[in-house]
């Protein structure tokens, strides 16, 4: 089983004390799961049982955060980090491609393209603009 996931928590690693939820998508079946605070341990079990778990910035945040919060209960087999992959595969993203998207953003008064502050960045929000799937619009649809 291959699972993409994200966690929402109350801080960065040095101040982290609790997770608010774990969202998981089975990348093969496209089934979605949301584990609220009362069911976080079920999410941890699901991630631990998976053959591969996938997260954006997972190596630097999600994986160590879960290890910190669920001492010994969270032991994934393999972790794939899409942020690391994006930086390797699209190392030149800030050059020609982003400049064109920034020009489009300025021409359309921010309705299309990439805001200048995201030039060369690999955050989910920056990639959302590049792909036309803005993170804030997604949050409004899923949380509201």
C-alpha positions in Angstrom: 0.0 0.0 0.0 1.3 3.5 -0.9 -0.1 6.4 1.1 0.4 10.2 0.6 -0.2 12.1 3.9 0.1 15.4 5.6 -0.2 16.4 9.3 -1.4 19.6 10.9 0.2 20.3 14.2 0.8 23.2 16.7 4.3 24.2 15.8 7.7 23.5 14.4 9.8 20.6 15.7 11.4 22.5 18.5 8.0 23.7 19.9 5.8 20.8 18.8 3.5 19.3 21.4 0.5 17.9 19.5 -0.9 17.0 16.2 -4.4 18.2 15.2 -5.0 15.7 12.4 -3.5 13.4 9.8 -4.9 13.4 6.3 -4.1 10.3 4.1 -4.8 9.4 0.5 -4.2 5.9 -0.8 -2.4 6.8 -4.1 -3.6 3.5 -5.7 -7.3 3.6 -4.8 -7.6 7.3 -4.2 -9.5 6.6 -1.0 -9.2 9.5 1.5 -8.9 9.3 5.2 -9.0 12.1 7.8 -7.9 11.2 11.4 -9.0 13.9 14.0 -7.3 14.1 17.4 -9.3 11.3 18.9 -8.3 8.9 16.0 -4.7 9.8 15.4 -3.4 6.5 16.6 -5.4 4.8 13.8 -3.7 7.1 11.3 -0.3 6.2 12.8 -1.1 2.5 12.4 -2.1 3.0 8.8 1.1 4.8 8.0 3.2 2.2 9.8 1.6 -0.6 7.9 2.1 1.0 4.4 4.9 -0.1 2.1 5.6 3.5 1.2 4.5 6.8 2.6 4.7 10.1 0.7 4.8 13.7 2.1 5.9 17.1 0.9 8.7 18.1 3.3 8.2 14.8 5.0 11.8 14.1 5.8 12.3 17.5 7.5 9.0 17.8 9.2 6.2 15.3 9.0 8.3 12.2 9.7 10.3 13.6 12.6 7.2 15.2 14.1 5.3 11.9 14.1 8.4 10.1 15.6 8.5 12.8 18.3 4.8 12.7 19.1 4.2 9.0 18.9 7.4 7.6 20.4 7.9 4.1 19.1 4.4 3.7 17.7 5.2 5.3 14.4 7.8 3.3 12.4 7.3 3.6 8.6 9.0 1.3 6.2 9.9 3.9 3.5 9.4 7.7 3.3 9.4 9.5 0.0 9.7 13.3 0.2 8.1 15.2 -2.8 9.9 18.4 -1.7 13.3 16.7 -2.1 12.2 15.2 -5.4 10.9 18.5 -6.8 14.2 20.2 -5.9 16.2 17.5 -7.7 14.0 17.1 -10.8 13.1 20.8 -11.2 16.2 22.4 -9.9 16.0 25.2 -12.5 12.3 26.0 -11.8 13.1 29.6 -10.9 14.6 30.4 -14.3 12.6 30.6 -17.5 9.4 28.8 -16.4 8.8 31.0 -13.3 9.7 34.2 -15.1 7.0 33.5 -17.7 4.5 32.7 -15.0 5.3 35.8 -13.0 4.9 37.9 -16.2 1.5 36.3 -16.6 0.6 37.0 -13.0 1.4 40.7 -13.5 -0.5 40.9 -16.8 -3.6 39.3 -15.3 -3.5 41.3 -12.1 -3.0 38.2 -10.1 -5.7 36.1 -11.6 -3.3 33.6 -13.3 0.3 32.8 -13.1 2.8 32.9 -10.2 3.2 35.6 -7.6 6.8 37.0 -7.7 7.6 35.9 -4.1 7.3 32.2 -5.2 10.0 32.4 -7.8 12.3 29.4 -7.5 10.4 28.0 -4.4 9.2 24.4 -4.1 6.5 24.9 -1.4 3.1 23.3 -1.9 1.7 26.8 -2.3 4.2 27.7 -5.1 3.5 24.4 -6.9 -0.2 25.0 -6.5 0.2 28.3 -8.4 2.3 26.7 -11.1 -0.3 23.9 -11.6 -3.4 26.2 -11.2 -4.4 24.4 -7.9 -4.0 27.1 -5.3 -3.5 25.8 -1.8 -5.8 28.4 -0.2 -8.6 27.5 -2.7 -8.1 23.9 -1.8 -8.2 24.5 1.9 -11.5 26.5 1.5 -13.1 23.6 -0.4 -11.9 20.9 1.9 -12.3 22.6 5.3 -15.3 24.8 4.7 
